[in-house]
Amino acid sequence: MLKQLMIFALVLICVQTVIAEETANVFLSLKDVTTNEDINQVIIQIIVDGEIRNKYVPEGEILKLNLPNGKNTIELIVDSLETEGTDYYLKTELDVQATLIDGLYLFPVGTLRGMVTDGLDNVMSDVQIRIECNNDYGITFPTQTNSFGTFDTTIPAGNCRVLAKLENSVDVAEIQTEKGEVKNVQLKLVKQKNNSLSKILTAIIIILIILIVIIKLRQYKKKIKKVKQPETKTKKQPKLTERSKSVIQTLKEKEKEIVNFIIENNGTTTQAKIYYGTGIPKASLFRYVQALEQKNVIETKKIGKVKKIKFTDWFLEKEEAKKEE
């Protein structure tokens, strides 16, 4: 009996050692991407490859996790007790090989609570919902109302558009949300009368208008002569100097990819174009752009909602050229 107990204890120790080697401790400092302030004193819902965990991060501390070695898709939904709604969100991928210490920048969000009713204020279940926001943080929005005719979701801070649709009835609401705020919206769908005669008349009028436009265009083409369009001058790609080439050699691969994209776009572009052109995730792209700014390679200027990016005079050695002149 004693021998069997010793064998069982030995097996248990080996299993615990194998499990320990398959996971690693992860220490994450959380920051607000807009203010760079530390995020703590919050409750965090953590979704790791579909598994949900909940953690509380006290004041002055960081988020501590134990994750499997390898690549982990992690989703953080952060809620401060001082606000009514959800406050921050991030979906990213962590490559865990051993003990990992890293910093994550989280995006400010709010909470949207919606209801869809008919013309008599009766709730409507299973109605198609579409939510479109100016900012895209990878949040998965609901696509229809539940059995109670409602929907609830985290949304990016800023402007969003909510659409409800059922057959030929549509309602749209424009909302603006701040960090930690809860927005309530009610969409009303009133069924339109199906008037077949009206549809036929509308179709006939549209066809007549199209025919008139075609006839007028043909008459106009007979009267005008072809005019040779002036050649448009295309911008030349910026000339790289010795300094530019040396600086590029010191950059990380993703930073080089961003710089090459700007070169291909004649030295000026927008952050949105870089995102769609390179496929770099928005959270990572924000950090790389910030790093290139700190290295004095690029400068950014916000015009309305568009973030324009171009090379600095120092990077292209324009300042030295002006001094020599």
C-alpha beads as a LAMMPS data file, in Angstrom:
LAMMPS data file: protein, C-alpha beads

325 atoms
324 bonds

1 atom types
1 bond types

-500.0 500.0 xlo xhi
-500.0 500.0 ylo yhi
-500.0 500.0 zlo zhi

Masses

1 110.0

Atoms # bond

1 1 1 0.000 0.000 0.000
2 1 1 2.839 2.416 0.892
3 1 1 4.543 1.642 -2.411
4 1 1 1.331 2.461 -4.348
5 1 1 0.964 5.780 -2.491
6 1 1 4.580 6.728 -3.332
7 1 1 4.018 5.929 -7.018
8 1 1 0.790 8.010 -7.037
9 1 1 2.599 10.987 -5.408
10 1 1 5.418 10.766 -7.956
11 1 1 2.959 10.757 -10.876
12 1 1 1.111 13.762 -9.391
13 1 1 4.363 15.744 -9.097
14 1 1 5.251 14.952 -12.730
15 1 1 1.801 16.060 -13.950
16 1 1 2.057 19.353 -12.017
17 1 1 5.544 19.959 -13.499
18 1 1 4.254 19.378 -17.057
19 1 1 1.270 21.710 -16.479
20 1 1 3.564 24.387 -15.016
21 1 1 5.805 24.216 -18.082
22 1 1 2.797 24.591 -20.394
23 1 1 1.732 27.931 -18.824
24 1 1 3.461 31.164 -17.894
25 1 1 2.838 34.205 -15.723
26 1 1 1.813 37.343 -17.610
27 1 1 2.047 40.841 -16.084
28 1 1 0.242 43.584 -18.019
29 1 1 0.241 47.310 -17.261
30 1 1 -2.905 48.921 -18.679
31 1 1 -3.007 52.483 -20.047
32 1 1 -5.577 54.799 -21.617
33 1 1 -4.608 55.184 -25.305
34 1 1 -5.871 58.786 -25.371
35 1 1 -4.391 60.125 -22.086
36 1 1 -1.584 57.608 -21.359
37 1 1 -2.915 57.353 -17.785
38 1 1 -2.666 54.087 -15.835
39 1 1 -5.863 52.050 -15.587
40 1 1 -6.530 50.452 -12.197
41 1 1 -9.227 50.186 -9.543
42 1 1 -11.317 48.426 -12.206
43 1 1 -13.128 45.137 -12.763
44 1 1 -11.925 43.386 -15.922
45 1 1 -13.706 40.662 -17.874
46 1 1 -10.994 38.682 -19.662
47 1 1 -11.865 36.388 -22.562
48 1 1 -8.953 34.128 -23.561
49 1 1 -9.710 31.949 -26.581
50 1 1 -13.396 31.785 -25.569
51 1 1 -12.769 31.235 -21.840
52 1 1 -14.169 34.012 -19.591
53 1 1 -12.375 35.174 -16.436
54 1 1 -12.991 38.126 -14.114
55 1 1 -10.290 40.073 -12.271
56 1 1 -10.152 43.136 -10.048
57 1 1 -7.081 45.365 -10.409
58 1 1 -6.547 47.433 -7.209
59 1 1 -5.116 50.957 -7.182
60 1 1 -1.463 51.130 -8.213
61 1 1 -1.323 47.494 -9.383
62 1 1 -1.222 45.761 -12.778
63 1 1 -3.152 42.873 -14.337
64 1 1 -1.689 39.461 -13.494
65 1 1 -2.647 36.375 -15.527
66 1 1 -1.523 32.806 -16.069
67 1 1 -1.764 31.908 -19.776
68 1 1 -0.799 28.915 -21.927
69 1 1 2.494 29.205 -23.786
70 1 1 2.044 30.209 -27.429
71 1 1 -0.290 32.666 -29.105
72 1 1 -3.362 33.692 -27.104
73 1 1 -6.234 35.810 -28.415
74 1 1 -7.189 37.989 -25.450
75 1 1 -10.176 40.326 -25.087
76 1 1 -10.377 42.838 -22.207
77 1 1 -13.637 44.567 -21.176
78 1 1 -12.896 47.050 -18.382
79 1 1 -15.476 48.517 -16.017
80 1 1 -14.819 51.255 -13.474
81 1 1 -17.118 51.392 -10.449
82 1 1 -17.199 55.186 -10.785
83 1 1 -19.129 55.129 -14.090
84 1 1 -22.400 53.556 -15.166
85 1 1 -21.203 51.870 -18.361
86 1 1 -18.193 49.993 -19.684
87 1 1 -15.022 52.142 -19.811
88 1 1 -12.300 50.437 -21.887
89 1 1 -11.922 47.668 -24.467
90 1 1 -9.106 45.856 -26.239
91 1 1 -8.832 42.757 -28.398
92 1 1 -5.278 41.675 -29.179
93 1 1 -2.950 38.683 -29.469
94 1 1 -0.239 37.827 -26.918
95 1 1 2.656 35.532 -27.795
96 1 1 3.562 33.854 -24.493
97 1 1 6.811 31.893 -24.405
98 1 1 7.833 32.408 -20.781
99 1 1 7.076 35.011 -18.104
100 1 1 5.710 38.001 -20.078
101 1 1 5.796 41.637 -18.906
102 1 1 4.086 44.029 -21.305
103 1 1 2.030 47.220 -21.543
104 1 1 -1.321 47.429 -23.301
105 1 1 -3.123 50.549 -24.505
106 1 1 -6.905 50.282 -24.106
107 1 1 -9.545 52.175 -26.071
108 1 1 -12.283 54.261 -24.365
109 1 1 -15.788 52.850 -24.819
110 1 1 -19.326 53.215 -23.541
111 1 1 -22.442 51.045 -23.355
112 1 1 -25.403 50.996 -25.755
113 1 1 -28.796 49.668 -24.642
114 1 1 -31.437 49.497 -27.331
115 1 1 -35.040 48.483 -27.855
116 1 1 -37.062 47.950 -31.035
117 1 1 -40.852 48.427 -31.022
118 1 1 -43.650 48.539 -33.554
119 1 1 -46.121 51.377 -34.167
120 1 1 -48.096 50.362 -31.045
121 1 1 -44.941 50.271 -28.820
122 1 1 -44.917 46.466 -28.687
123 1 1 -41.381 45.060 -28.440
124 1 1 -40.131 43.205 -31.533
125 1 1 -37.861 40.167 -31.183
126 1 1 -35.387 38.820 -33.778
127 1 1 -35.235 42.143 -35.679
128 1 1 -32.136 42.721 -37.803
129 1 1 -29.717 45.195 -36.168
130 1 1 -26.656 46.897 -37.663
131 1 1 -24.278 49.133 -35.675
132 1 1 -21.662 51.249 -37.464
133 1 1 -19.167 53.444 -35.573
134 1 1 -16.485 55.906 -36.641
135 1 1 -13.946 54.001 -34.536
136 1 1 -13.407 50.282 -35.043
137 1 1 -11.806 48.403 -32.129
138 1 1 -12.813 44.907 -33.248
139 1 1 -15.916 44.777 -31.048
140 1 1 -18.472 42.177 -32.123
141 1 1 -21.866 43.902 -32.203
142 1 1 -25.246 42.116 -31.908
143 1 1 -26.977 41.468 -35.241
144 1 1 -30.557 41.132 -33.983
145 1 1 -32.765 41.830 -30.990
146 1 1 -33.286 39.146 -28.356
147 1 1 -36.608 37.574 -27.328
148 1 1 -37.407 40.701 -25.283
149 1 1 -36.898 43.022 -28.265
150 1 1 -33.724 44.540 -26.772
151 1 1 -29.976 44.525 -27.394
152 1 1 -27.002 45.501 -25.226
153 1 1 -23.398 46.031 -26.356
154 1 1 -20.123 47.825 -25.751
155 1 1 -19.483 50.578 -28.341
156 1 1 -16.473 52.818 -29.090
157 1 1 -16.562 56.328 -27.629
158 1 1 -17.567 58.776 -30.364
159 1 1 -20.213 58.703 -33.069
160 1 1 -22.201 55.573 -33.965
161 1 1 -25.142 54.784 -36.224
162 1 1 -27.743 52.174 -35.239
163 1 1 -30.109 50.681 -37.825
164 1 1 -33.080 48.361 -37.308
165 1 1 -34.712 46.658 -40.312
166 1 1 -37.645 44.315 -40.783
167 1 1 -38.961 43.648 -44.297
168 1 1 -39.655 47.107 -45.836
169 1 1 -39.589 49.015 -42.528
170 1 1 -36.378 50.747 -41.375
171 1 1 -35.435 53.095 -38.528
172 1 1 -32.053 54.730 -37.884
173 1 1 -30.606 56.533 -34.862
174 1 1 -27.391 58.587 -34.620
175 1 1 -25.732 58.580 -31.177
176 1 1 -22.601 60.000 -29.552
177 1 1 -21.078 58.239 -26.561
178 1 1 -18.360 59.211 -24.080
179 1 1 -16.143 56.889 -22.005
180 1 1 -18.130 55.068 -19.333
181 1 1 -21.454 56.501 -20.528
182 1 1 -24.650 54.489 -21.067
183 1 1 -26.757 55.428 -24.096
184 1 1 -30.367 54.260 -24.413
185 1 1 -31.979 54.208 -27.839
186 1 1 -35.449 53.149 -29.028
187 1 1 -36.064 52.314 -32.655
188 1 1 -39.605 52.147 -34.010
189 1 1 -40.584 50.099 -37.059
190 1 1 -43.875 50.973 -38.721
191 1 1 -44.943 48.625 -41.512
192 1 1 -45.481 50.382 -44.817
193 1 1 -48.596 49.649 -46.866
194 1 1 -47.909 47.598 -49.949
195 1 1 -49.357 49.622 -52.825
196 1 1 -48.735 47.702 -56.054
197 1 1 -50.193 50.447 -58.277
198 1 1 -47.960 53.073 -56.693
199 1 1 -44.903 50.879 -57.290
200 1 1 -45.830 50.386 -60.965
201 1 1 -46.332 54.114 -61.521
202 1 1 -43.038 54.889 -59.810
203 1 1 -41.245 52.358 -62.001
204 1 1 -42.791 53.856 -65.182
205 1 1 -41.761 57.393 -64.178
206 1 1 -38.184 56.245 -63.476
207 1 1 -37.976 54.508 -66.876
208 1 1 -39.288 57.637 -68.650
209 1 1 -36.738 59.837 -66.864
210 1 1 -33.914 57.475 -67.849
211 1 1 -35.043 57.497 -71.507
212 1 1 -35.195 61.320 -71.543
213 1 1 -31.712 61.563 -70.039
214 1 1 -30.304 59.114 -72.643
215 1 1 -31.875 61.099 -75.523
216 1 1 -30.543 64.400 -74.169
217 1 1 -27.039 62.954 -73.729
218 1 1 -26.968 61.704 -77.318
219 1 1 -28.059 65.123 -78.587
220 1 1 -25.407 66.827 -76.478
221 1 1 -22.623 64.499 -77.688
222 1 1 -23.411 65.373 -81.308
223 1 1 -22.932 69.100 -80.578
224 1 1 -19.689 69.046 -78.610
225 1 1 -16.195 68.206 -79.821
226 1 1 -13.786 66.040 -78.006
227 1 1 -11.476 68.116 -75.874
228 1 1 -8.039 66.784 -75.095
229 1 1 -7.700 66.512 -71.369
230 1 1 -4.605 68.236 -69.986
231 1 1 -2.021 65.875 -68.598
232 1 1 -2.029 65.813 -64.842
233 1 1 1.302 66.057 -63.147
234 1 1 1.974 63.235 -60.734
235 1 1 3.872 63.823 -57.570
236 1 1 7.332 62.331 -57.429
237 1 1 8.372 60.024 -54.650
238 1 1 10.516 61.764 -52.008
239 1 1 14.255 61.470 -52.559
240 1 1 15.905 59.498 -49.773
241 1 1 19.118 60.980 -48.401
242 1 1 21.965 59.240 -46.652
243 1 1 20.409 60.182 -43.325
244 1 1 17.046 58.739 -44.410
245 1 1 18.621 55.466 -45.506
246 1 1 20.626 55.185 -42.272
247 1 1 17.578 55.846 -40.103
248 1 1 15.486 53.265 -42.008
249 1 1 18.097 50.597 -41.262
250 1 1 17.537 51.110 -37.509
251 1 1 13.752 50.693 -37.677
252 1 1 11.680 47.644 -36.783
253 1 1 10.135 45.611 -39.608
254 1 1 6.613 47.059 -39.154
255 1 1 8.045 50.587 -38.891
256 1 1 9.950 49.996 -42.168
257 1 1 6.710 48.751 -43.749
258 1 1 4.958 51.992 -42.728
259 1 1 7.863 54.142 -44.051
260 1 1 7.894 52.259 -47.393
261 1 1 4.125 52.740 -47.704
262 1 1 4.564 56.515 -47.198
263 1 1 7.325 56.555 -49.840
264 1 1 5.072 54.732 -52.323
265 1 1 2.407 57.365 -51.645
266 1 1 4.760 60.232 -52.560
267 1 1 5.719 61.125 -48.994
268 1 1 2.286 61.907 -47.593
269 1 1 -0.707 59.760 -46.608
270 1 1 -3.228 59.171 -43.817
271 1 1 -3.301 56.710 -40.935
272 1 1 -6.456 55.134 -42.365
273 1 1 -4.725 54.476 -45.727
274 1 1 -1.760 52.885 -43.917
275 1 1 -4.167 50.624 -41.995
276 1 1 -5.950 49.415 -45.149
277 1 1 -2.743 49.296 -47.220
278 1 1 -0.561 47.342 -44.766
279 1 1 -3.111 45.373 -42.766
280 1 1 -1.374 46.268 -39.487
281 1 1 -3.935 46.084 -36.605
282 1 1 -5.133 49.512 -35.444
283 1 1 -3.819 49.161 -31.896
284 1 1 -0.344 48.156 -33.148
285 1 1 -0.401 50.802 -35.903
286 1 1 -1.069 53.515 -33.300
287 1 1 2.059 52.450 -31.363
288 1 1 4.264 52.238 -34.479
289 1 1 3.142 55.690 -35.681
290 1 1 3.811 57.095 -32.203
291 1 1 7.299 55.487 -32.213
292 1 1 8.134 56.963 -35.660
293 1 1 7.033 60.390 -34.406
294 1 1 9.355 60.057 -31.390
295 1 1 12.227 59.111 -33.732
296 1 1 11.501 62.309 -35.779
297 1 1 10.865 60.264 -38.939
298 1 1 7.277 61.419 -39.454
299 1 1 4.974 64.159 -38.297
300 1 1 1.202 63.903 -37.963
301 1 1 -1.510 66.503 -38.266
302 1 1 -5.174 65.936 -37.455
303 1 1 -7.545 67.605 -39.930
304 1 1 -11.076 66.993 -38.733
305 1 1 -11.356 63.221 -38.308
306 1 1 -8.462 62.502 -40.708
307 1 1 -4.931 61.995 -39.370
308 1 1 -2.460 63.123 -42.079
309 1 1 1.097 61.751 -41.975
310 1 1 4.232 62.940 -43.797
311 1 1 8.023 62.753 -43.433
312 1 1 9.756 65.402 -41.311
313 1 1 12.140 67.935 -42.883
314 1 1 14.873 66.516 -40.624
315 1 1 14.368 62.990 -42.006
316 1 1 14.590 64.262 -45.615
317 1 1 17.425 66.714 -44.676
318 1 1 15.407 69.631 -46.036
319 1 1 16.460 71.869 -43.143
320 1 1 20.163 71.503 -44.055
321 1 1 19.385 72.194 -47.739
322 1 1 17.598 75.430 -46.830
323 1 1 20.526 76.574 -44.650
324 1 1 23.016 75.967 -47.470
325 1 1 20.899 78.106 -49.831

Bonds

1 1 1 2
2 1 2 3
3 1 3 4
4 1 4 5
5 1 5 6
6 1 6 7
7 1 7 8
8 1 8 9
9 1 9 10
10 1 10 11
11 1 11 12
12 1 12 13
13 1 13 14
14 1 14 15
15 1 15 16
16 1 16 17
17 1 17 18
18 1 18 19
19 1 19 20
20 1 20 21
21 1 21 22
22 1 22 23
23 1 23 24
24 1 24 25
25 1 25 26
26 1 26 27
27 1 27 28
28 1 28 29
29 1 29 30
30 1 30 31
31 1 31 32
32 1 32 33
33 1 33 34
34 1 34 35
35 1 35 36
36 1 36 37
37 1 37 38
38 1 38 39
39 1 39 40
40 1 40 41
41 1 41 42
42 1 42 43
43 1 43 44
44 1 44 45
45 1 45 46
46 1 46 47
47 1 47 48
48 1 48 49
49 1 49 50
50 1 50 51
51 1 51 52
52 1 52 53
53 1 53 54
54 1 54 55
55 1 55 56
56 1 56 57
57 1 57 58
58 1 58 59
59 1 59 60
60 1 60 61
61 1 61 62
62 1 62 63
63 1 63 64
64 1 64 65
65 1 65 66
66 1 66 67
67 1 67 68
68 1 68 69
69 1 69 70
70 1 70 71
71 1 71 72
72 1 72 73
73 1 73 74
74 1 74 75
75 1 75 76
76 1 76 77
77 1 77 78
78 1 78 79
79 1 79 80
80 1 80 81
81 1 81 82
82 1 82 83
83 1 83 84
84 1 84 85
85 1 85 86
86 1 86 87
87 1 87 88
88 1 88 89
89 1 89 90
90 1 90 91
91 1 91 92
92 1 92 93
93 1 93 94
94 1 94 95
95 1 95 96
96 1 96 97
97 1 97 98
98 1 98 99
99 1 99 100
100 1 100 101
101 1 101 102
102 1 102 103
103 1 103 104
104 1 104 105
105 1 105 106
106 1 106 107
107 1 107 108
108 1 108 109
109 1 109 110
110 1 110 111
111 1 111 112
112 1 112 113
113 1 113 114
114 1 114 115
115 1 115 116
116 1 116 117
117 1 117 118
118 1 118 119
119 1 119 120
120 1 120 121
121 1 121 122
122 1 122 123
123 1 123 124
124 1 124 125
125 1 125 126
126 1 126 127
127 1 127 128
128 1 128 129
129 1 129 130
130 1 130 131
131 1 131 132
132 1 132 133
133 1 133 134
134 1 134 135
135 1 135 136
136 1 136 137
137 1 137 138
138 1 138 139
139 1 139 140
140 1 140 141
141 1 141 142
142 1 142 143
143 1 143 144
144 1 144 145
145 1 145 146
146 1 146 147
147 1 147 148
148 1 148 149
149 1 149 150
150 1 150 151
151 1 151 152
152 1 152 153
153 1 153 154
154 1 154 155
155 1 155 156
156 1 156 157
157 1 157 158
158 1 158 159
159 1 159 160
160 1 160 161
161 1 161 162
162 1 162 163
163 1 163 164
164 1 164 165
165 1 165 166
166 1 166 167
167 1 167 168
168 1 168 169
169 1 169 170
170 1 170 171
171 1 171 172
172 1 172 173
173 1 173 174
174 1 174 175
175 1 175 176
176 1 176 177
177 1 177 178
178 1 178 179
179 1 179 180
180 1 180 181
181 1 181 182
182 1 182 183
183 1 183 184
184 1 184 185
185 1 185 186
186 1 186 187
187 1 187 188
188 1 188 189
189 1 189 190
190 1 190 191
191 1 191 192
192 1 192 193
193 1 193 194
194 1 194 195
195 1 195 196
196 1 196 197
197 1 197 198
198 1 198 199
199 1 199 200
200 1 200 201
201 1 201 202
202 1 202 203
203 1 203 204
204 1 204 205
205 1 205 206
206 1 206 207
207 1 207 208
208 1 208 209
209 1 209 210
210 1 210 211
211 1 211 212
212 1 212 213
213 1 213 214
214 1 214 215
215 1 215 216
216 1 216 217
217 1 217 218
218 1 218 219
219 1 219 220
220 1 220 221
221 1 221 222
222 1 222 223
223 1 223 224
224 1 224 225
225 1 225 226
226 1 226 227
227 1 227 228
228 1 228 229
229 1 229 230
230 1 230 231
231 1 231 232
232 1 232 233
233 1 233 234
234 1 234 235
235 1 235 236
236 1 236 237
237 1 237 238
238 1 238 239
239 1 239 240
240 1 240 241
241 1 241 242
242 1 242 243
243 1 243 244
244 1 244 245
245 1 245 246
246 1 246 247
247 1 247 248
248 1 248 249
249 1 249 250
250 1 250 251
251 1 251 252
252 1 252 253
253 1 253 254
254 1 254 255
255 1 255 256
256 1 256 257
257 1 257 258
258 1 258 259
259 1 259 260
260 1 260 261
261 1 261 262
262 1 262 263
263 1 263 264
264 1 264 265
265 1 265 266
266 1 266 267
267 1 267 268
268 1 268 269
269 1 269 270
270 1 270 271
271 1 271 272
272 1 272 273
273 1 273 274
274 1 274 275
275 1 275 276
276 1 276 277
277 1 277 278
278 1 278 279
279 1 279 280
280 1 280 281
281 1 281 282
282 1 282 283
283 1 283 284
284 1 284 285
285 1 285 286
286 1 286 287
287 1 287 288
288 1 288 289
289 1 289 290
290 1 290 291
291 1 291 292
292 1 292 293
293 1 293 294
294 1 294 295
295 1 295 296
296 1 296 297
297 1 297 298
298 1 298 299
299 1 299 300
300 1 300 301
301 1 301 302
302 1 302 303
303 1 303 304
304 1 304 305
305 1 305 306
306 1 306 307
307 1 307 308
308 1 308 309
309 1 309 310
310 1 310 311
311 1 311 312
312 1 312 313
313 1 313 314
314 1 314 315
315 1 315 316
316 1 316 317
317 1 317 318
318 1 318 319
319 1 319 320
320 1 320 321
321 1 321 322
322 1 322 323
323 1 323 324
324 1 324 325
